[in-house]
Amino acid sequence: MTTLNVGLVAKRVELLHEVVSGISSIALLVNPTSPVLTKISIGDAQAAARSLGLELHVLNASTEPDFDVMFENLTQLRAGGLVVGTDAFFSSRLEQLAALSIRHAVPTVYHFREFAAAGGLISYGGSITDAFHATGVYTGRILKGDKPADLPVQQVTKVELIINLKTAKALGLTVPQSLLARADEVIE
């Protein structure tokens, strides 16, 4: 089972640009120990940033201490926001990333709903709920006798946009009504 996330980095750049108007540069956080994901994320983010006239800074983190250094660099670069690349390391520390984003007053876009629920500004990515449901269906099929090797890999295609208005207010941002209307969930 897989969710639709890696290919959505460009859309996350666009969403950040839509919420934080007037910015000239943004940053993308990637994990250099995941070279395939990093390459895809950078390429997609560069194309999106270029089309929006934004400068893109690529920042690396592969350990928890790297986060503090990354946020210091982000401040020095005067980037208008941060897009967190898709990576299991970041997913396992999404609450920490949300807290750091708030502490450093950095508008941040992530890929899992839990990030926005933990205080992050926006999440846009594949539905974990749908992935868990589909996994349960597969588990049921296996328990009824289907062989796992005979079951195809499935990709959950539902994408969710979650916006945390409390965080937007704390950051002094006004989320456009057009974006709020497209949101699957608004945290108030």
C-alpha positions as CSV (number, residue, x, y, z in Angstrom):
1,M,0.0,0.0,0.0
2,T,1.3,3.4,-0.9
3,T,0.0,6.9,-0.7
4,L,0.2,9.7,-3.2
5,N,2.9,12.1,-1.8
6,V,6.2,12.3,-3.6
7,G,4.7,13.7,-6.8
8,L,2.8,16.5,-4.8
9,V,5.8,18.6,-3.9
10,A,5.1,21.1,-6.7
11,K,1.6,21.5,-5.5
12,R,2.9,22.2,-1.9
13,V,5.1,24.9,-3.3
14,E,2.1,26.5,-5.1
15,L,0.0,26.3,-1.9
16,L,2.7,28.0,0.2
17,H,3.0,30.7,-2.4
18,E,-0.8,31.2,-2.4
19,V,-0.9,31.6,1.4
20,V,2.2,33.7,1.9
21,S,1.8,36.3,-0.8
22,G,4.7,38.6,-1.7
23,I,7.5,36.1,-1.0
24,S,10.5,35.9,-3.3
25,S,12.1,32.7,-1.9
26,I,11.2,29.5,-0.2
27,A,13.1,26.5,1.1
28,L,12.7,22.8,0.6
29,L,13.7,20.4,3.4
30,V,15.1,17.1,2.1
31,N,16.9,14.1,3.6
32,P,20.1,13.5,1.7
33,T,20.2,9.9,3.0
34,S,17.2,9.2,0.7
35,P,18.8,10.1,-2.7
36,V,15.9,9.0,-4.9
37,L,13.2,10.9,-2.9
38,T,15.5,13.9,-2.6
39,K,16.2,14.1,-6.3
40,I,12.5,13.8,-7.2
41,S,11.5,16.4,-4.6
42,I,14.2,18.9,-5.6
43,G,13.3,18.6,-9.3
44,D,9.6,19.1,-8.7
45,A,10.1,22.0,-6.3
46,Q,12.6,23.7,-8.6
47,A,10.1,23.5,-11.5
48,A,7.3,24.9,-9.4
49,A,9.4,27.6,-7.9
50,R,10.7,28.7,-11.3
51,S,7.2,28.9,-12.7
52,L,6.1,31.1,-9.8
53,G,9.3,33.3,-10.0
54,L,10.6,32.1,-6.6
55,E,14.1,31.4,-5.6
56,L,14.4,27.9,-4.0
57,H,16.8,27.0,-1.3
58,V,17.4,23.3,-0.6
59,L,18.1,22.5,3.0
60,N,19.2,19.1,4.3
61,A,18.5,17.2,7.5
62,S,19.0,13.5,8.3
63,T,19.3,13.7,12.1
64,E,17.3,15.6,14.8
65,P,20.2,18.0,15.5
66,D,20.1,19.0,11.9
67,F,16.7,20.5,12.4
68,D,18.0,23.4,14.6
69,V,20.8,24.1,12.1
70,M,18.3,24.0,9.2
71,F,15.9,26.5,10.9
72,E,18.9,28.8,11.6
73,N,19.8,28.6,7.9
74,L,16.2,29.2,6.9
75,T,16.2,32.4,9.0
76,Q,19.5,33.6,7.5
77,L,18.2,32.9,4.0
78,R,15.1,35.0,4.7
79,A,13.0,32.3,3.0
80,G,9.3,33.1,3.1
81,G,8.3,29.6,4.0
82,L,9.3,25.9,4.0
83,V,8.1,22.9,2.1
84,V,9.0,19.6,3.9
85,G,9.9,16.9,1.4
86,T,8.4,13.4,1.7
87,D,10.6,11.2,3.8
88,A,10.0,8.6,6.5
89,F,12.5,10.3,8.8
90,F,10.5,13.6,8.6
91,S,7.2,11.7,9.0
92,S,8.5,10.1,12.3
93,R,9.2,13.6,13.6
94,L,6.3,15.6,12.2
95,E,5.3,16.9,15.7
96,Q,8.9,18.2,16.3
97,L,8.9,19.8,12.8
98,A,5.5,21.5,13.5
99,A,6.7,22.8,16.9
100,L,9.9,24.2,15.3
101,S,8.0,25.8,12.5
102,I,5.8,27.6,15.0
103,R,8.7,28.6,17.3
104,H,10.6,30.0,14.4
105,A,7.4,31.6,12.8
106,V,8.0,29.8,9.5
107,P,4.9,29.0,7.3
108,T,5.4,25.4,6.5
109,V,3.6,22.9,4.3
110,Y,3.8,19.1,4.9
111,H,2.3,16.0,3.5
112,F,0.4,14.4,6.4
113,R,-2.8,15.7,8.1
114,E,-1.1,15.0,11.5
115,F,1.3,17.8,10.8
116,A,-1.5,20.4,10.6
117,A,-3.2,18.8,13.6
118,A,0.1,19.2,15.5
119,G,0.2,22.9,14.7
120,G,1.7,23.1,11.3
121,L,0.2,25.5,8.8
122,I,-0.8,23.3,5.9
123,S,-0.7,19.7,4.9
124,Y,-1.4,18.4,1.4
125,G,-1.0,14.7,0.6
126,G,-2.4,11.3,0.4
127,S,-5.0,10.2,2.9
128,I,-3.6,8.0,5.6
129,T,-7.1,7.1,6.7
130,D,-7.8,5.7,3.2
131,A,-4.4,3.9,3.2
132,F,-5.2,2.3,6.6
133,H,-8.7,1.3,5.3
134,A,-7.2,-0.3,2.2
135,T,-4.6,-2.1,4.3
136,G,-7.4,-3.5,6.4
137,V,-9.2,-4.7,3.3
138,Y,-6.0,-6.5,2.2
139,T,-5.6,-8.0,5.7
140,G,-9.1,-9.4,5.5
141,R,-8.4,-10.9,2.1
142,I,-5.2,-12.5,3.4
143,L,-7.0,-13.9,6.5
144,K,-9.6,-15.4,4.1
145,G,-6.9,-17.2,2.2
146,D,-5.6,-14.8,-0.5
147,K,-1.8,-15.1,-1.0
148,P,0.0,-11.8,-0.3
149,A,2.2,-12.3,-3.4
150,D,-0.9,-12.4,-5.6
151,L,-2.2,-9.1,-4.4
152,P,-1.1,-6.0,-6.4
153,V,0.5,-3.0,-4.8
154,Q,-2.2,-0.3,-4.5
155,Q,-1.9,3.4,-4.3
156,V,-4.4,5.5,-2.4
157,T,-5.3,8.3,-4.7
158,K,-7.3,10.5,-2.4
159,V,-5.4,13.7,-1.6
160,E,-6.4,15.9,1.4
161,L,-5.8,19.6,2.0
162,I,-5.8,20.5,5.7
163,I,-5.3,24.1,6.8
164,N,-4.7,25.2,10.4
165,L,-6.2,28.7,10.9
166,K,-4.9,29.0,14.4
167,T,-1.4,28.7,13.1
168,A,-2.1,31.1,10.2
169,K,-3.4,33.7,12.7
170,A,-0.3,33.2,14.9
171,L,1.9,33.8,11.9
172,G,-0.1,36.8,10.8
173,L,-1.3,35.2,7.7
174,T,-4.7,35.5,6.0
175,V,-5.6,32.4,4.2
176,P,-7.5,33.2,0.9
177,Q,-11.2,32.2,0.9
178,S,-10.6,30.4,-2.4
179,L,-8.1,28.2,-0.6
180,L,-10.3,27.6,2.4
181,A,-13.1,26.6,0.1
182,R,-10.9,23.9,-1.4
183,A,-9.8,22.5,2.0
184,D,-10.9,19.1,3.1
185,E,-10.6,20.3,6.7
186,V,-10.0,23.6,8.4
187,I,-8.6,23.5,12.0
188,E,-9.9,26.5,13.9
